[in-house]
Amino acid sequence: MAVDKVGRVRLVESVPLLHPEQQTVDEMLTGFRNQQLARNLQVSTIDQRERFVKRFLDYTNEFPWTWTPAQVDEFFGDLRSVNHAKQSSIRGYSQALRQFCSYVSDPDYGWDRVCEQRFGTHPAQVFHRWNTAQHVQDNESDPKKRAFTKLELQEFFDYSDDQVALIAASGRKGYLPAYRDSVMFKLAYSYGLRFNELRHLQTIDFARNPHAKEFGRHGLVHVRYGKAKRGSAPKRRSVLTVFAWTPEIITDWLTHGQPHMDDGIDLFPSERSTLVSESTLLRRFRRYCDVLGFSPGLDLHSLRRSMATHLIEDGWDPLFVQQQMGHEHASTTALYTCVSSDFRTRTLRKALDATVSEALGSDKGEVV
């Protein structure tokens, strides 16, 4: 038996298999991987889905041609009650396992004939809409996640700068990584960048904005690794510089930081001359937040939320903020904004005062 590049199975004459069950499962996984590659999905996505299938195989201790809906119910029940998996994680398992079952049960791929010949049965789809998690609303993020207030953000940036100065003054190792991470925090906020967009920045990605010459050589940044749609290449966009302090941060890092860590063009190299991992930056972020006593609802993505929120609070055009974030729809940007109570109170007060002033002006007009 052989599997072609798009996951179809072909029966060939051969000697009897010593372990037909395990070999069939291995070939199913190879075929599923080929099918996913043919769909142009990212290798990391394919690897994760393969891990999900293997975990379900280990949990049931059964082969795909003997799976039942009852095993599906038990598996997801344990994920929720025992492992306390997040909703997004459960939905990820559901999607991966349903797609694998669709693949092995599709007659076009031939696994039904292979299993009938070898085991006297065939695989079937056991992951249905009525026993798997569905994606039914736009925003399913943790309700504890939020943006920084402006005061919290200033405290966070000040503390990160203080740590860089403290390490440098003590003569200990770690000055440059701490400096790098401090700059990464600030640029994640300045441009509203996701972590993957941030880590892939290079020194050549900055350019002048002819309509904002005061920012010099850093009037905008070309983001080349934006969030991709399913099966597509990373989405590119340009993000304009809006804060006067941003070019100074970049210039100082390119002068006193980046050249001393790497002789290449990566803006934020690691100590091993590779790209910075999310876990590395997240550890420092979490440690700073804990010291400052901030709530666990703040994470790296909160810097992106904060940029959108603060621009809206400061009166920037919502369409401009949407384009800066790289969102196709304004409703997506609205999910990111966490407008503060103070801002909403001021907005309400302004509207009420305008209404009262208009009413008083009308009354005076009638008297006259």
Secondary structure by P-SEA (a helix, b strand, c coil): ccccccbbbbbbbbcccccaaaaaaaaaaaaaaaaaaaacccaaaaaaaaaaaaaaaaaaccccccccaaaaaaaaaaacccccccaaaaaaaaaaaaaaaaaaacccccaaaaaaacccccccccccccccccccccccccccbbbbcaaaaaaaaaaaaaaaaaaaaaccccaaaaaaaaaaaaaaaaacccaaaaaacccccccccccccccccccbbbbccccccccccbbbbbbbbcccaaaaaaaaaacccccccccccccccccccccccaaaaaaaaaaaaaaaccccccccaaaaaaaaaaaaaacccaaaaaaaaccccaaaaaaaccccaaaaaaaaaaaaaaaaaaaaaaaaaaac
